[in-house]
Amino acid sequence: TDIMGEFEIDDLGNFIIIRGPNGELLDKKDNRVNRRGYLVDRFGNIINKDGHVIFKAVELDIDDEIPAPFGFEKRK
């Protein structure tokens, strides 16, 4: 199950995250994401594409990264 948003990639290989009109972070399909590019609900919980909570916001580290050993890729 995919928990990453869909993004254009910049020349350095980083996700291009869009800032919405209210300051929210969005992927290229206007899905809400956190600063790591994970799909999130309005409470900051990481969700899959079906909207099911995969990680609760309190489980994320200070950088919004998912808990080890689940963090596969570290990106800026």
C-alpha positions as CSV (number, residue, x, y, z in Angstrom):
1,T,0.0,0.0,0.0
2,D,1.4,3.3,-1.1
3,I,1.8,6.1,1.5
4,M,3.8,8.5,-0.6
5,G,2.2,11.4,-2.5
6,E,2.9,11.8,-6.2
7,F,5.5,14.4,-7.0
8,E,7.6,16.0,-9.7
9,I,11.3,15.5,-8.9
10,D,13.8,18.4,-9.0
11,D,17.3,18.2,-10.4
12,L,18.7,17.0,-7.1
13,G,16.2,14.1,-6.8
14,N,14.0,15.8,-4.2
15,F,10.2,15.9,-4.2
16,I,8.7,19.1,-5.3
17,I,6.0,19.7,-2.6
18,I,3.4,22.3,-3.5
19,R,2.1,24.8,-0.9
20,G,-1.7,25.2,-1.0
21,P,-3.6,28.5,-0.5
22,N,-3.9,27.9,3.3
23,G,-0.2,26.9,3.7
24,E,-1.0,23.2,3.5
25,L,1.5,20.9,1.8
26,L,0.2,19.1,-1.3
27,D,1.4,16.7,-3.9
28,K,0.8,17.2,-7.6
29,K,-2.7,15.7,-7.3
30,D,-3.6,18.1,-4.5
31,N,-3.4,15.3,-1.8
32,R,-2.4,16.6,1.6
33,V,1.2,15.5,2.5
34,N,3.7,16.2,5.3
35,R,7.1,17.7,4.7
36,R,8.5,14.2,4.0
37,G,6.0,13.6,1.2
38,Y,3.9,11.1,3.1
39,L,0.1,11.3,2.6
40,V,-1.6,12.7,5.7
41,D,-5.1,13.3,7.0
42,R,-6.1,16.6,8.5
43,F,-4.8,15.4,11.9
44,G,-1.3,14.7,10.5
45,N,-1.6,10.9,10.6
46,I,0.1,9.1,7.8
47,I,-2.5,7.4,5.6
48,N,-2.5,5.2,2.5
49,K,-4.2,6.1,-0.8
50,D,-7.5,4.6,0.5
51,G,-7.5,6.9,3.5
52,H,-6.6,4.3,6.2
53,V,-4.3,5.5,9.0
54,I,-1.0,3.7,8.8
55,F,1.0,5.6,11.4
56,K,-0.5,8.0,13.9
57,A,1.0,11.5,14.1
58,V,2.4,10.8,17.6
59,E,4.5,7.9,16.1
60,L,6.4,10.2,13.8
61,D,9.8,11.6,14.8
62,I,10.6,15.3,15.0
63,D,11.3,15.5,11.3
64,D,7.9,13.9,10.4
65,E,9.6,10.7,9.4
66,I,8.0,7.3,10.0
67,P,9.5,5.0,12.7
68,A,12.4,2.8,11.9
69,P,12.6,0.2,10.4
70,F,9.8,1.5,8.2
71,G,11.6,4.6,6.9
72,F,13.0,3.3,3.6
73,E,14.2,6.5,2.0
74,K,15.6,9.5,3.6
75,R,15.0,12.6,1.4
76,K,15.3,16.3,2.0
